[in-house]
């Protein structure tokens, strides 16, 4: 079994990429750019997959993170991609990811 450290590093890398893709743009620019959307969605999918591999102990230490929602997002991105609400994705990247980054950088 791989350690939580490996998965948290991987999650941080994805978060950094997402932040770089969304840097300096607003919601309208995000909604207008399929290229940025695709890059963000791919990294959300990858980070969600890595979050599922974190130990229960790690997740218990970070109850401020709704791990089940991250897992649910992964399922949507992987299996229900036609059901993705891109405006909700904007809310996630603009309001929620900083909390996750703090948790995995502990």
N, CA, C and O atoms as CSV, one atom per row, in Angstrom:
chain,resi,resn,atom,element,x,y,z
A,1,UNK,N,N,0.838,-1.185,0.000
A,1,UNK,CA,C,0.000,0.000,0.000
A,1,UNK,C,C,0.882,1.247,0.000
A,1,UNK,O,O,1.832,1.344,0.777
A,2,UNK,N,N,0.572,2.169,-0.849
A,2,UNK,CA,C,1.330,3.412,-0.904
A,2,UNK,C,C,0.926,4.310,0.252
A,2,UNK,O,O,-0.184,4.213,0.775
A,3,UNK,N,N,1.834,5.175,0.637
A,3,UNK,CA,C,1.572,6.010,1.801
A,3,UNK,C,C,0.742,7.230,1.438
A,3,UNK,O,O,0.643,7.623,0.276
A,4,UNK,N,N,0.151,7.812,2.470
A,4,UNK,CA,C,-0.627,9.032,2.289
A,4,UNK,C,C,0.236,10.156,1.726
A,4,UNK,O,O,-0.259,11.017,0.998
A,5,UNK,N,N,1.502,10.150,2.055
A,5,UNK,CA,C,2.393,11.217,1.585
A,5,UNK,C,C,2.414,11.256,0.061
A,5,UNK,O,O,2.309,12.329,-0.534
A,6,UNK,N,N,2.545,10.117,-0.560
A,6,UNK,CA,C,2.556,10.063,-2.023
A,6,UNK,C,C,1.257,10.623,-2.601
A,6,UNK,O,O,1.283,11.402,-3.554
A,7,UNK,N,N,0.134,10.230,-2.029
A,7,UNK,CA,C,-1.156,10.690,-2.548
A,7,UNK,C,C,-1.382,12.175,-2.280
A,7,UNK,O,O,-1.954,12.871,-3.119
A,8,UNK,N,N,-0.941,12.669,-1.127
A,8,UNK,CA,C,-1.112,14.099,-0.856
A,8,UNK,C,C,-0.233,14.939,-1.783
A,8,UNK,O,O,-0.641,16.018,-2.212
A,9,UNK,N,N,0.963,14.454,-2.092
A,9,UNK,CA,C,1.819,15.156,-3.053
A,9,UNK,C,C,1.129,15.192,-4.419
A,9,UNK,O,O,1.110,16.226,-5.087
A,10,UNK,N,N,0.576,14.078,-4.815
A,10,UNK,CA,C,-0.112,13.988,-6.099
A,10,UNK,C,C,-1.316,14.926,-6.143
A,10,UNK,O,O,-1.542,15.600,-7.148
A,11,UNK,N,N,-2.079,14.969,-5.066
A,11,UNK,CA,C,-3.230,15.862,-4.985
A,11,UNK,C,C,-2.774,17.314,-5.082
A,11,UNK,O,O,-3.389,18.111,-5.791
A,12,UNK,N,N,-1.705,17.661,-4.379
A,12,UNK,CA,C,-1.175,19.032,-4.423
A,12,UNK,C,C,-0.730,19.412,-5.830
A,12,UNK,O,O,-0.946,20.541,-6.269
A,13,UNK,N,N,-0.116,18.484,-6.527
A,13,UNK,CA,C,0.291,18.759,-7.912
A,13,UNK,C,C,-0.923,19.067,-8.781
A,13,UNK,O,O,-0.894,19.997,-9.588
A,14,UNK,N,N,-1.972,18.301,-8.619
A,14,UNK,CA,C,-3.203,18.554,-9.379
A,14,UNK,C,C,-3.807,19.906,-9.002
A,14,UNK,O,O,-4.257,20.655,-9.869
A,15,UNK,N,N,-3.814,20.210,-7.721
A,15,UNK,CA,C,-4.348,21.496,-7.268
A,15,UNK,C,C,-3.541,22.656,-7.837
A,15,UNK,O,O,-4.107,23.667,-8.251
A,16,UNK,N,N,-2.233,22.510,-7.858
A,16,UNK,CA,C,-1.375,23.554,-8.423
A,16,UNK,C,C,-1.660,23.760,-9.911
A,16,UNK,O,O,-1.695,24.891,-10.394
A,17,UNK,N,N,-1.862,22.662,-10.625
A,17,UNK,CA,C,-2.178,22.769,-12.052
A,17,UNK,C,C,-3.514,23.486,-12.261
A,17,UNK,O,O,-3.632,24.375,-13.105
A,18,UNK,N,N,-4.501,23.088,-11.487
A,18,UNK,CA,C,-5.823,23.719,-11.606
A,18,UNK,C,C,-5.718,25.209,-11.329
A,18,UNK,O,O,-6.291,26.022,-12.054
A,19,UNK,N,N,-4.987,25.567,-10.281
A,19,UNK,CA,C,-4.818,26.984,-9.963
A,19,UNK,C,C,-4.117,27.726,-11.103
A,19,UNK,O,O,-4.471,28.862,-11.418
A,20,UNK,N,N,-3.142,27.095,-11.706
A,20,UNK,CA,C,-2.436,27.772,-12.807
A,20,UNK,C,C,-3.349,27.935,-14.020
A,20,UNK,O,O,-3.274,28.952,-14.710
A,21,UNK,N,N,-4.205,26.955,-14.293
A,21,UNK,CA,C,-5.116,27.052,-15.433
A,21,UNK,C,C,-6.161,28.145,-15.220
A,21,UNK,O,O,-6.570,28.814,-16.169
A,22,UNK,N,N,-6.586,28.320,-13.980
A,22,UNK,CA,C,-7.655,29.270,-13.678
A,22,UNK,C,C,-7.138,30.639,-13.228
A,22,UNK,O,O,-7.930,31.542,-12.956
A,23,UNK,N,N,-5.836,30.793,-13.151
A,23,UNK,CA,C,-5.260,32.055,-12.678
A,23,UNK,C,C,-5.614,33.205,-13.610
A,23,UNK,O,O,-5.442,33.124,-14.826
A,24,UNK,N,N,-6.102,34.252,-13.019
A,24,UNK,CA,C,-6.358,35.470,-13.774
A,24,UNK,C,C,-7.588,35.454,-14.659
A,24,UNK,O,O,-7.773,36.357,-15.475
A,25,UNK,N,N,-8.426,34.452,-14.514
A,25,UNK,CA,C,-9.659,34.427,-15.310
A,25,UNK,C,C,-10.862,34.501,-14.385
A,25,UNK,O,O,-10.789,34.147,-13.209
A,26,UNK,N,N,-11.962,34.967,-14.940
A,26,UNK,CA,C,-13.204,34.998,-14.175
A,26,UNK,C,C,-14.122,33.868,-14.656
A,26,UNK,O,O,-13.765,33.091,-15.541
A,27,UNK,N,N,-15.284,33.800,-14.066
A,27,UNK,CA,C,-16.208,32.721,-14.399
A,27,UNK,C,C,-16.590,32.729,-15.875
A,27,UNK,O,O,-16.649,31.672,-16.502
A,28,UNK,N,N,-16.847,33.898,-16.430
A,28,UNK,CA,C,-17.239,33.961,-17.844
A,28,UNK,C,C,-16.136,33.444,-18.756
A,28,UNK,O,O,-16.414,32.744,-19.730
A,29,UNK,N,N,-14.907,33.778,-18.454
A,29,UNK,CA,C,-13.787,33.289,-19.260
A,29,UNK,C,C,-13.643,31.772,-19.120
A,29,UNK,O,O,-13.351,31.074,-20.091
A,30,UNK,N,N,-13.851,31.279,-17.908
A,30,UNK,CA,C,-13.791,29.833,-17.690
A,30,UNK,C,C,-14.884,29.131,-18.494
A,30,UNK,O,O,-14.630,28.128,-19.162
A,31,UNK,N,N,-16.088,29.664,-18.424
A,31,UNK,CA,C,-17.213,29.048,-19.129
A,31,UNK,C,C,-17.039,29.100,-20.641
A,31,UNK,O,O,-17.603,28.275,-21.360
A,32,UNK,N,N,-16.273,30.051,-21.121
A,32,UNK,CA,C,-16.067,30.199,-22.563
A,32,UNK,C,C,-14.904,29.372,-23.097
A,32,UNK,O,O,-14.739,29.257,-24.312
A,33,UNK,N,N,-14.098,28.795,-22.215
A,33,UNK,CA,C,-12.897,28.096,-22.676
A,33,UNK,C,C,-12.989,26.588,-22.434
A,33,UNK,O,O,-12.797,26.114,-21.314
A,34,UNK,N,N,-13.279,25.863,-23.476
A,34,UNK,CA,C,-13.329,24.403,-23.341
A,34,UNK,C,C,-11.939,23.832,-23.045
A,34,UNK,O,O,-11.818,22.790,-22.402
A,35,UNK,N,N,-10.906,24.506,-23.510
A,35,UNK,CA,C,-9.544,24.052,-23.242
A,35,UNK,C,C,-9.240,24.091,-21.745
A,35,UNK,O,O,-8.735,23.116,-21.188
A,36,UNK,N,N,-9.541,25.198,-21.103
A,36,UNK,CA,C,-9.306,25.308,-19.662
A,36,UNK,C,C,-10.219,24.344,-18.910
A,36,UNK,O,O,-9.783,23.692,-17.961
A,37,UNK,N,N,-11.462,24.249,-19.319
A,37,UNK,CA,C,-12.390,23.313,-18.674
A,37,UNK,C,C,-11.861,21.888,-18.730
A,37,UNK,O,O,-11.869,21.175,-17.726
A,38,UNK,N,N,-11.403,21.477,-19.900
A,38,UNK,CA,C,-10.885,20.115,-20.057
A,38,UNK,C,C,-9.685,19.866,-19.140
A,38,UNK,O,O,-9.580,18.809,-18.517
A,39,UNK,N,N,-8.793,20.834,-19.064
A,39,UNK,CA,C,-7.607,20.692,-18.212
A,39,UNK,C,C,-8.002,20.611,-16.740
A,39,UNK,O,O,-7.472,19.789,-15.992
A,40,UNK,N,N,-8.922,21.457,-16.336
A,40,UNK,CA,C,-9.378,21.458,-14.945
A,40,UNK,C,C,-10.098,20.158,-14.615
A,40,UNK,O,O,-9.842,19.548,-13.576
A,41,UNK,N,N,-10.993,19.735,-15.490
A,41,UNK,CA,C,-11.761,18.506,-15.234
A,41,UNK,C,C,-10.848,17.292,-15.115
A,41,UNK,O,O,-11.049,16.445,-14.245
A,42,UNK,N,N,-9.869,17.207,-15.965
A,42,UNK,CA,C,-8.934,16.072,-15.899
A,42,UNK,C,C,-8.198,16.048,-14.569
A,42,UNK,O,O,-8.055,14.990,-13.956
A,43,UNK,N,N,-7.735,17.194,-14.123
A,43,UNK,CA,C,-7.004,17.232,-12.862
A,43,UNK,C,C,-7.919,17.021,-11.658
A,43,UNK,O,O,-7.490,16.451,-10.654
A,44,UNK,N,N,-9.158,17.464,-11.740
A,44,UNK,CA,C,-10.117,17.151,-10.676
A,44,UNK,C,C,-10.348,15.647,-10.597
A,44,UNK,O,O,-10.415,15.080,-9.507
A,45,UNK,N,N,-10.466,15.011,-11.742
A,45,UNK,CA,C,-10.657,13.563,-11.784
A,45,UNK,C,C,-9.470,12.842,-11.151
A,45,UNK,O,O,-9.657,11.930,-10.346
A,46,UNK,N,N,-8.269,13.239,-11.503
A,46,UNK,CA,C,-7.069,12.593,-10.985
A,46,UNK,C,C,-6.931,12.828,-9.483
A,46,UNK,O,O,-6.620,11.898,-8.740
A,47,UNK,N,N,-7.158,14.061,-9.028
A,47,UNK,CA,C,-7.029,14.315,-7.591
A,47,UNK,C,C,-8.101,13.585,-6.799
A,47,UNK,O,O,-7.848,13.126,-5.685
A,48,UNK,N,N,-9.290,13.477,-7.366
A,48,UNK,CA,C,-10.357,12.738,-6.685
A,48,UNK,C,C,-10.002,11.260,-6.572
A,48,UNK,O,O,-10.265,10.632,-5.546
A,49,UNK,N,N,-9.415,10.716,-7.607
A,49,UNK,CA,C,-8.972,9.315,-7.557
A,49,UNK,C,C,-7.919,9.128,-6.466
A,49,UNK,O,O,-7.982,8.166,-5.701
A,50,UNK,N,N,-6.967,10.030,-6.395
A,50,UNK,CA,C,-5.930,9.938,-5.354
A,50,UNK,C,C,-6.538,10.103,-3.961
A,50,UNK,O,O,-6.097,9.451,-3.014
A,51,UNK,N,N,-7.533,10.954,-3.829
A,51,UNK,CA,C,-8.151,11.160,-2.513
A,51,UNK,C,C,-8.846,9.890,-2.026
A,51,UNK,O,O,-8.920,9.650,-0.821
A,52,UNK,N,N,-9.349,9.087,-2.939
A,52,UNK,CA,C,-9.988,7.831,-2.544
A,52,UNK,C,C,-8.987,6.832,-1.989
A,52,UNK,O,O,-9.364,5.900,-1.278
A,53,UNK,N,N,-7.728,7.018,-2.306
A,53,UNK,CA,C,-6.687,6.097,-1.862
A,53,UNK,C,C,-6.034,6.528,-0.557
A,53,UNK,O,O,-5.190,5.811,-0.020
A,54,UNK,N,N,-6.418,7.696,-0.041
A,54,UNK,CA,C,-5.912,8.124,1.260
A,54,UNK,C,C,-6.460,7.214,2.347
A,54,UNK,O,O,-7.568,6.689,2.232
A,55,UNK,N,N,-5.688,7.034,3.388
A,55,UNK,CA,C,-6.120,6.163,4.480
A,55,UNK,C,C,-7.302,6.777,5.231
A,55,UNK,O,O,-7.503,7.992,5.219
A,56,UNK,N,N,-8.066,5.923,5.873
A,56,UNK,CA,C,-9.168,6.392,6.705
A,56,UNK,C,C,-8.646,7.258,7.850
A,56,UNK,O,O,-9.304,8.215,8.259
A,57,UNK,N,N,-7.472,6.922,8.362
A,57,UNK,CA,C,-6.875,7.727,9.428
A,57,UNK,C,C,-6.634,9.161,8.963
A,57,UNK,O,O,-6.948,10.111,9.680
A,58,UNK,N,N,-6.081,9.317,7.775
A,58,UNK,CA,C,-5.828,10.657,7.242
A,58,UNK,C,C,-7.141,11.422,7.099
A,58,UNK,O,O,-7.238,12.584,7.493
A,59,UNK,N,N,-8.130,10.775,6.543
A,59,UNK,CA,C,-9.419,11.435,6.325
A,59,UNK,C,C,-10.069,11.811,7.649
A,59,UNK,O,O,-10.697,12.865,7.751
A,60,UNK,N,N,-9.930,10.975,8.650
A,60,UNK,CA,C,-10.488,11.263,9.972
A,60,UNK,C,C,-9.802,12.476,10.599
A,60,UNK,O,O,-10.430,13.238,11.333
A,61,UNK,N,N,-8.526,12.650,10.310
A,61,UNK,CA,C,-7.789,13.804,10.827
A,61,UNK,C,C,-8.204,15.113,10.160
A,61,UNK,O,O,-7.850,16.194,10.633
A,62,UNK,N,N,-8.943,15.017,9.079
A,62,UNK,CA,C,-9.370,16.207,8.327
A,62,UNK,C,C,-10.878,16.163,8.081
A,62,UNK,O,O,-11.327,16.040,6.941
A,63,UNK,N,N,-11.654,16.264,9.162
A,63,UNK,CA,C,-13.114,16.195,9.003
A,63,UNK,C,C,-13.713,17.413,8.302
A,63,UNK,O,O,-14.879,17.392,7.909
A,64,UNK,N,N,-12.922,18.472,8.145
A,64,UNK,CA,C,-13.413,19.665,7.452
A,64,UNK,C,C,-13.571,19.428,5.953
A,64,UNK,O,O,-14.202,20.222,5.255
A,65,UNK,N,N,-12.995,18.338,5.466
A,65,UNK,CA,C,-13.103,17.986,4.049
A,65,UNK,C,C,-14.226,16.963,3.880
A,65,UNK,O,O,-14.286,15.966,4.598
A,66,UNK,N,N,-15.097,17.222,2.936
A,66,UNK,CA,C,-16.197,16.294,2.654
A,66,UNK,C,C,-15.704,15.267,1.636
A,66,UNK,O,O,-15.962,15.379,0.438
A,67,UNK,N,N,-14.991,14.268,2.145
A,67,UNK,CA,C,-14.339,13.274,1.297
A,67,UNK,C,C,-15.342,12.546,0.413
A,67,UNK,O,O,-15.031,12.215,-0.732
A,68,UNK,N,N,-16.522,12.296,0.921
A,68,UNK,CA,C,-17.521,11.580,0.128
A,68,UNK,C,C,-17.959,12.400,-1.087
A,68,UNK,O,O,-18.314,11.837,-2.123
A,69,UNK,N,N,-17.934,13.736,-0.961
A,69,UNK,CA,C,-18.281,14.577,-2.108
A,69,UNK,C,C,-17.184,14.544,-3.169
A,69,UNK,O,O,-17.468,14.576,-4.366
A,70,UNK,N,N,-15.937,14.480,-2.726
A,70,UNK,CA,C,-14.835,14.375,-3.684
A,70,UNK,C,C,-14.944,13.048,-4.426
A,70,UNK,O,O,-14.735,12.986,-5.638
A,71,UNK,N,N,-15.269,11.999,-3.698
A,71,UNK,CA,C,-15.452,10.687,-4.316
A,71,UNK,C,C,-16.627,10.717,-5.301
A,71,UNK,O,O,-16.544,10.157,-6.395
A,72,UNK,N,N,-17.702,11.366,-4.908
A,72,UNK,CA,C,-18.855,11.488,-5.797
A,72,UNK,C,C,-18.537,12.286,-7.048
A,72,UNK,O,O,-19.021,11.976,-8.136
A,73,UNK,N,N,-17.711,13.326,-6.884
A,73,UNK,CA,C,-17.297,14.109,-8.043
A,73,UNK,C,C,-16.503,13.256,-9.016
A,73,UNK,O,O,-16.685,13.349,-10.229
A,74,UNK,N,N,-15.634,12.437,-8.485
A,74,UNK,CA,C,-14.842,11.535,-9.340
A,74,UNK,C,C,-15.755,10.630,-10.154
A,74,UNK,O,O,-15.525,10.409,-11.343
A,75,UNK,N,N,-16.786,10.112,-9.510
A,75,UNK,CA,C,-17.719,9.231,-10.219
A,75,UNK,C,C,-18.455,9.971,-11.329
A,75,UNK,O,O,-18.676,9.422,-12.408
A,76,UNK,N,N,-18.832,11.217,-11.062
A,76,UNK,CA,C,-19.496,12.015,-12.096
A,76,UNK,C,C,-18.539,12.287,-13.249
A,76,UNK,O,O,-18.899,12.124,-14.415
A,77,UNK,N,N,-17.318,12.702,-12.920
A,77,UNK,CA,C,-16.351,13.042,-13.964
A,77,UNK,C,C,-15.981,11.837,-14.817
A,77,UNK,O,O,-15.703,11.970,-16.009
A,78,UNK,N,N,-15.979,10.665,-14.200
A,78,UNK,CA,C,-15.570,9.459,-14.907
A,78,UNK,C,C,-16.726,8.783,-15.635
A,78,UNK,O,O,-16.562,8.311,-16.760
A,79,UNK,N,N,-17.890,8.735,-15.002
A,79,UNK,CA,C,-18.978,7.923,-15.541
A,79,UNK,C,C,-20.171,8.718,-16.067
A,79,UNK,O,O,-20.920,8.228,-16.912
A,80,UNK,N,N,-20.348,9.935,-15.573
A,80,UNK,CA,C,-21.517,10.718,-15.972
A,80,UNK,C,C,-21.086,12.057,-16.550
A,80,UNK,O,O,-21.660,13.102,-16.246
A,81,UNK,N,N,-20.062,11.998,-17.391
A,81,UNK,CA,C,-19.458,13.224,-17.913
A,81,UNK,C,C,-20.440,14.111,-18.667
A,81,UNK,O,O,-20.215,15.317,-18.766
A,82,UNK,N,N,-21.518,13.553,-19.198
A,82,UNK,CA,C,-22.527,14.375,-19.857
A,82,UNK,C,C,-23.373,15.139,-18.841
A,82,UNK,O,O,-24.083,16.080,-19.194
A,83,UNK,N,N,-23.290,14.725,-17.579
A,83,UNK,CA,C,-24.048,15.384,-16.519
A,83,UNK,C,C,-23.255,16.419,-15.748
A,83,UNK,O,O,-23.726,16.927,-14.731
A,84,UNK,N,N,-22.064,16.738,-16.213
A,84,UNK,CA,C,-21.230,17.711,-15.511
A,84,UNK,C,C,-21.827,19.104,-15.657
A,84,UNK,O,O,-22.124,19.556,-16.763
A,85,UNK,N,N,-21.996,19.770,-14.530
A,85,UNK,CA,C,-22.456,21.158,-14.509
A,85,UNK,C,C,-21.216,22.031,-14.382
A,85,UNK,O,O,-20.632,22.133,-13.303
A,86,UNK,N,N,-20.820,22.652,-15.468
A,86,UNK,CA,C,-19.559,23.382,-15.507
A,86,UNK,C,C,-19.587,24.605,-14.586
A,86,UNK,O,O,-18.539,25.037,-14.106
A,87,UNK,N,N,-20.757,25.157,-14.338
A,87,UNK,CA,C,-20.852,26.269,-13.385
A,87,UNK,C,C,-20.554,25.791,-11.957
A,87,UNK,O,O,-19.948,26.520,-11.172
A,88,UNK,N,N,-20.971,24.594,-11.631
A,88,UNK,CA,C,-20.638,24.011,-10.328
A,88,UNK,C,C,-19.143,23.756,-10.231
A,88,UNK,O,O,-18.545,23.934,-9.170
A,89,UNK,N,N,-18.545,23.342,-11.330
A,89,UNK,CA,C,-17.092,23.150,-11.349
A,89,UNK,C,C,-16.393,24.465,-11.036
A,89,UNK,O,O,-15.408,24.476,-10.297
A,90,UNK,N,N,-16.882,25.566,-11.581
A,90,UNK,CA,C,-16.289,26.869,-11.281
A,90,UNK,C,C,-16.368,27.160,-9.779
A,90,UNK,O,O,-15.395,27.628,-9.187
A,91,UNK,N,N,-17.501,26.888,-9.174
A,91,UNK,CA,C,-17.654,27.111,-7.731
A,91,UNK,C,C,-16.645,26.257,-6.965
A,91,UNK,O,O,-16.028,26.723,-6.007
A,92,UNK,N,N,-16.486,25.030,-7.384
A,92,UNK,CA,C,-15.532,24.136,-6.719
A,92,UNK,C,C,-14.124,24.704,-6.799
A,92,UNK,O,O,-13.427,24.775,-5.786
A,93,UNK,N,N,-13.699,25.108,-7.985
A,93,UNK,CA,C,-12.309,25.562,-8.109
A,93,UNK,C,C,-12.092,26.940,-7.503
A,93,UNK,O,O,-10.987,27.250,-7.057
A,94,UNK,N,N,-13.118,27.764,-7.480
A,94,UNK,CA,C,-12.933,29.116,-6.955
A,94,UNK,C,C,-13.178,29.224,-5.454
A,94,UNK,O,O,-12.699,30.162,-4.817
A,95,UNK,N,N,-13.925,28.266,-4.878
A,95,UNK,CA,C,-14.283,28.394,-3.470
A,95,UNK,C,C,-13.876,27.216,-2.593
A,95,UNK,O,O,-13.716,27.394,-1.385
A,96,UNK,N,N,-13.707,26.048,-3.138
A,96,UNK,CA,C,-13.522,24.864,-2.307
A,96,UNK,C,C,-12.107,24.294,-2.279
A,96,UNK,O,O,-11.706,23.691,-1.284
A,97,UNK,N,N,-11.362,24.473,-3.336
A,97,UNK,CA,C,-10.077,23.780,-3.436
A,97,UNK,C,C,-9.019,24.287,-2.460
A,97,UNK,O,O,-8.115,23.540,-2.086
A,98,UNK,N,N,-9.123,25.534,-2.050
A,98,UNK,CA,C,-8.126,26.045,-1.104
A,98,UNK,C,C,-8.209,25.303,0.231
A,98,UNK,O,O,-7.184,25.083,0.876
A,99,UNK,N,N,-9.401,24.920,0.647
A,99,UNK,CA,C,-9.581,24.158,1.883
A,99,UNK,C,C,-8.921,22.778,1.763
A,99,UNK,O,O,-8.271,22.309,2.697
A,100,UNK,N,N,-9.095,22.141,0.615
A,100,UNK,CA,C,-8.473,20.847,0.388
A,100,UNK,C,C,-6.944,20.978,0.387
A,100,UNK,O,O,-6.240,20.132,0.938
A,101,UNK,N,N,-6.450,22.032,-0.230
A,101,UNK,CA,C,-5.002,22.226,-0.293
A,101,UNK,C,C,-4.408,22.383,1.106
A,101,UNK,O,O,-3.351,21.827,1.401
A,102,UNK,N,N,-5.088,23.137,1.961
A,102,UNK,CA,C,-4.606,23.280,3.347
A,102,UNK,C,C,-4.560,21.925,4.042
A,102,UNK,O,O,-3.610,21.628,4.766
A,103,UNK,N,N,-5.573,21.113,3.827
A,103,UNK,CA,C,-5.654,19.808,4.504
A,103,UNK,C,C,-4.533,18.868,4.053
A,103,UNK,O,O,-3.931,18.182,4.879
A,104,UNK,N,N,-4.255,18.835,2.773
A,104,UNK,CA,C,-3.258,17.879,2.281
A,104,UNK,C,C,-1.831,18.381,2.458
A,104,UNK,O,O,-0.883,17.606,2.331
A,105,UNK,N,N,-1.670,19.660,2.747
A,105,UNK,CA,C,-0.319,20.190,2.975
A,105,UNK,C,C,0.102,20.093,4.436
A,105,UNK,O,O,1.248,20.398,4.766
A,106,UNK,N,N,-0.790,19.680,5.301
A,106,UNK,CA,C,-0.451,19.537,6.748
A,106,UNK,C,C,0.742,18.653,6.963
A,106,UNK,O,O,1.149,18.434,8.104
